[in-house]
Amino acid sequence: MMKRMAKKTLLVYNPEARSVTEKKVERVVSVLRKESSLVDVVRSERRGHIKEVGREVSRDGGVDVLVVFGGDGSLNEAVNGVVGDSLRIAFVPGGTSNVIRHELRIPSSPERAAHVAVRGIPTPVLPGLAGGRRFLLMAGVGVDAEIVRSVHPARKKFLGKAEYIITGAGVYFRKKREFSVHQGGKHLGPFCWAVFARSSYYAGPFRVVKEARLSDPLIRAYLFRPAGGLKFVEYTLRTVLGLPYGKGDCVRVEGEGFTVTSEEPVPYQVDGDEAGTTPFTISLEKTPLVLVRGV
């Protein structure tokens, strides 16, 4: 009986991610060495480094699975570097929210997630594109992007999600910049917050666009009308409690392409990282990437 060839894996980790420590890296490495042929371990040295690793590994072709240990932003860097669909991309959660782990059914334990990286199910997915940048979870425009750009990195590492709550409380009660959304020949707006989703999960186990599925060949979006700070407190409570938003609160749309415009620049974020300002387009990638999910 022929022995099955061990998968070749490469681990890249983000030491700045909230729950990544050298001890946890050692435990993940131990699992990967037992379960696969571990080619290399790369420590991310700067923003954009993981993207470079993804590009190099996918082009060289000497690795079967790129294992990313970090947060949602670390995984986003990797998927923006990977070229083609021959390389599998696996996630070991080490960030603040780790939203993608809920979508991919990945355990919270780094060691168990490392097992999934080798033994999990390869799943082709079509990423979204916002301003030319890939995303697996969502592109958020307006209020949530203002929060993302205002969060203090050092406090985020220490406080975790509490830093988003503290920052959000201030953003909610500021004057909100408005924008419009164009789909085909339709002009929609004005809005002050929008979530263009590939996944239903948001900020952890919570859901905003509940109908969204990473497996669906379209983008679903909720576009929220201008509202005051107290209304956004209500939105937050509804999101946390899993309650529906009011019929007059937002417009629900779906499709493969949108354009977002505004009179003054409005920020947007992808997968929890600041990405740019309006105007920009949102579309669906035509070539799938292969992610590893749990059973």
C-alpha positions in Angstrom: 0.0 0.0 0.0 1.4 3.4 -1.0 2.1 5.9 1.7 0.3 9.2 1.2 2.6 12.1 0.6 2.7 14.6 3.4 1.4 18.1 2.5 4.1 20.7 2.3 3.2 23.6 4.6 4.6 27.1 5.3 3.6 29.0 8.4 3.6 32.8 8.4 2.7 34.6 11.6 2.0 38.1 12.7 3.7 38.9 16.1 1.6 42.1 16.4 -1.7 40.2 16.4 -3.4 40.3 19.8 -3.1 36.7 20.9 -0.1 35.5 19.0 2.8 34.7 21.3 6.1 32.8 20.6 4.9 29.9 22.8 1.7 29.6 20.8 3.8 29.7 17.6 5.9 26.9 18.9 2.8 24.8 19.6 1.4 25.4 16.1 4.8 24.5 14.6 4.8 21.3 16.6 1.4 20.3 15.2 2.5 21.2 11.6 5.7 19.2 11.9 3.7 16.1 13.1 0.9 16.4 10.6 2.8 17.7 7.5 6.1 18.5 5.9 6.8 22.0 7.3 8.9 23.9 4.8 9.5 27.1 6.7 8.3 29.5 9.4 8.2 33.2 8.6 7.8 36.0 11.1 6.0 39.0 9.6 8.3 42.0 10.0 6.1 44.8 8.7 2.7 45.6 7.1 2.5 44.1 3.7 5.1 41.3 4.5 2.5 38.6 4.6 1.2 39.7 1.2 4.7 39.3 -0.2 5.0 35.9 1.3 1.7 34.8 -0.2 2.8 36.0 -3.6 6.2 34.3 -3.5 4.9 31.0 -2.2 2.1 30.8 -4.8 4.5 31.6 -7.6 7.2 29.2 -6.5 4.9 26.2 -6.3 6.9 24.4 -3.6 4.2 24.6 -0.9 0.7 23.0 -0.7 -0.7 24.9 2.2 0.1 28.5 3.4 -0.9 28.7 7.1 -1.5 32.2 8.4 -1.4 32.7 12.2 -2.8 36.1 13.0 -6.0 38.1 12.7 -8.5 38.7 9.9 -6.2 41.5 8.6 -3.3 39.0 8.4 -5.4 36.6 6.3 -6.5 39.5 4.1 -2.9 40.3 3.4 -2.2 36.7 2.4 -5.2 36.5 0.0 -4.2 39.7 -1.6 -0.7 38.3 -2.4 -1.7 34.8 -3.6 -1.7 34.2 -7.3 -3.7 31.5 -8.9 -5.8 28.7 -7.3 -3.2 25.9 -6.7 -2.2 27.0 -3.2 -4.4 26.3 -0.2 -4.8 29.0 2.4 -5.4 28.1 6.0 -6.1 30.3 9.0 -5.0 29.9 12.6 -6.9 32.5 14.7 -4.7 34.9 16.6 -6.3 38.3 16.2 -8.9 40.4 18.1 -12.1 39.3 16.3 -11.1 36.4 14.1 -14.4 36.7 12.2 -13.3 34.4 9.4 -13.0 31.4 11.7 -16.8 31.4 12.3 -17.4 31.3 8.5 -14.8 28.5 8.0 -15.7 26.5 11.1 -12.2 26.8 12.5 -11.6 26.1 16.2 -10.4 29.0 18.4 -7.5 26.9 19.8 -4.4 27.5 17.7 -3.3 23.8 18.0 -6.7 22.5 16.8 -6.8 25.1 14.1 -3.3 23.9 12.9 -4.8 20.3 12.6 -7.6 21.7 10.4 -5.0 23.5 8.3 -3.6 20.1 7.3 -6.7 17.9 7.5 -9.5 20.3 6.6 -11.6 20.6 3.5 -10.2 22.6 0.6 -13.0 25.0 -0.5 -12.9 27.3 -3.5 -14.3 30.8 -2.8 -14.7 34.0 -4.9 -13.4 37.0 -2.9 -14.9 40.4 -3.2 -13.0 43.3 -4.6 -13.1 46.8 -3.1 -11.0 49.4 -4.9 -9.1 46.4 -6.4 -8.3 44.9 -3.0 -9.7 41.4 -2.2 -11.9 40.8 0.8 -13.3 37.6 2.3 -15.6 39.1 4.9 -16.9 42.5 4.1 -16.2 46.0 2.8 -17.6 48.6 5.2 -18.2 52.2 4.3 -18.7 55.2 6.5 -19.2 54.7 10.3 -17.5 51.4 10.8 -14.5 52.5 8.6 -14.3 55.7 10.7 -14.0 53.5 13.8 -11.4 51.2 12.2 -9.2 54.2 11.2 -9.6 55.8 14.7 -8.7 52.7 16.7 -5.4 53.0 18.6 -3.2 49.9 17.7 -1.5 49.7 21.2 -4.8 50.0 23.0 -6.4 47.5 20.6 -3.7 44.9 21.5 -4.3 45.5 25.2 -8.1 46.1 25.3 -9.2 43.9 22.4 -12.8 44.5 21.3 -13.3 47.0 24.1 -11.2 49.5 22.2 -13.7 49.3 19.3 -16.5 50.0 21.7 -14.7 53.0 23.2 -13.8 54.4 19.8 -17.2 53.7 18.4 -19.0 55.6 21.1 -17.1 58.8 20.0 -17.7 58.1 16.3 -21.4 57.5 16.7 -22.0 61.0 17.9 -19.9 62.9 15.4 -21.3 64.4 12.2 -21.4 61.5 9.7 -20.2 61.9 6.1 -22.8 60.7 3.6 -22.3 58.8 0.3 -24.3 57.2 -2.5 -24.3 53.8 -4.1 -24.7 53.1 -7.8 -25.8 49.7 -9.2 -26.4 49.5 -12.9 -28.5 52.5 -13.7 -29.8 52.9 -10.2 -28.7 55.7 -7.9 -29.2 54.9 -4.2 -28.7 57.2 -1.2 -27.7 59.1 0.8 -26.3 56.6 3.4 -23.9 56.9 6.3 -23.0 53.3 6.8 -22.9 50.3 4.4 -21.7 46.7 4.7 -21.0 44.9 1.4 -20.7 41.3 2.6 -19.3 38.0 1.4 -19.8 36.5 4.9 -22.7 37.0 7.3 -20.3 37.3 10.2 -19.2 40.7 11.5 -17.0 41.7 14.5 -16.8 38.1 15.7 -19.8 35.8 16.0 -22.3 38.6 15.3 -24.2 39.0 12.0 -25.2 42.1 10.0 -26.0 40.8 6.5 -27.5 37.5 7.6 -28.2 36.3 4.1 -24.6 36.6 2.9 -22.6 33.4 2.2 -19.0 33.1 1.1 -20.1 30.3 -1.2 -22.6 32.5 -3.1 -21.6 34.0 -6.4 -22.8 37.5 -5.5 -22.3 40.3 -2.9 -25.1 41.2 -0.5 -25.2 44.6 1.1 -27.1 46.6 3.8 -27.1 50.3 3.2 -28.0 52.3 6.3 -29.7 55.7 6.0 -28.3 58.8 7.8 -29.0 58.6 11.6 -27.9 60.0 14.9 -25.7 58.5 17.6 -28.6 56.9 19.6 -29.8 55.1 16.4 -26.3 53.6 16.0 -26.4 52.5 19.6 -29.6 50.7 18.7 -28.0 49.2 15.6 -25.2 47.9 17.8 -27.6 46.3 20.3 -29.7 44.8 17.5 -26.5 43.3 16.0 -25.3 41.9 19.3 -28.7 40.4 20.2 -29.3 39.1 16.7 -32.4 41.2 16.2 -33.5 42.5 12.7 -33.0 46.1 11.7 -36.1 48.2 11.1 -37.6 48.3 7.6 -36.9 52.0 7.3 -33.3 51.8 8.7 -31.6 50.3 5.6 -31.8 49.4 2.0 -31.0 45.8 1.1 -29.3 45.1 -2.3 -27.4 42.3 -4.0 -25.4 41.9 -7.1 -21.9 41.5 -8.6 -20.9 45.2 -8.9 -21.4 48.6 -7.2 -19.8 52.0 -7.2 -19.6 54.2 -4.1 -19.3 58.0 -4.5 -19.6 61.0 -2.2 -19.1 64.8 -2.3 -16.3 64.6 0.2 -14.0 61.6 0.9 -15.6 58.9 3.0 -13.4 56.1 4.3 -13.9 52.4 3.7 -12.4 49.3 5.3 -12.0 45.7 4.1 -11.9 42.7 6.5 -11.4 45.1 9.4 -8.4 47.1 8.0 -8.5 50.7 6.7 -8.4 50.5 2.9 -9.0 54.0 1.4 -11.7 56.6 0.6 -14.5 57.1 -1.9 -14.9 56.9 -4.8 -14.3 53.2 -5.3 -15.9 50.2 -7.0 -17.0 46.8 -5.5 -17.1 43.7 -7.5 -16.6 39.9 -7.4 -13.3 38.2 -8.2 -13.6 35.9 -11.2 -10.9 33.4 -10.2 -11.4 31.5 -7.0 -9.0 31.1 -4.1 -8.9 27.9 -2.1 -9.4 28.2 1.6 -9.2 25.4 4.1 -12.3 25.0 6.3 -13.2 22.7 9.2 -15.8 20.0 9.0 
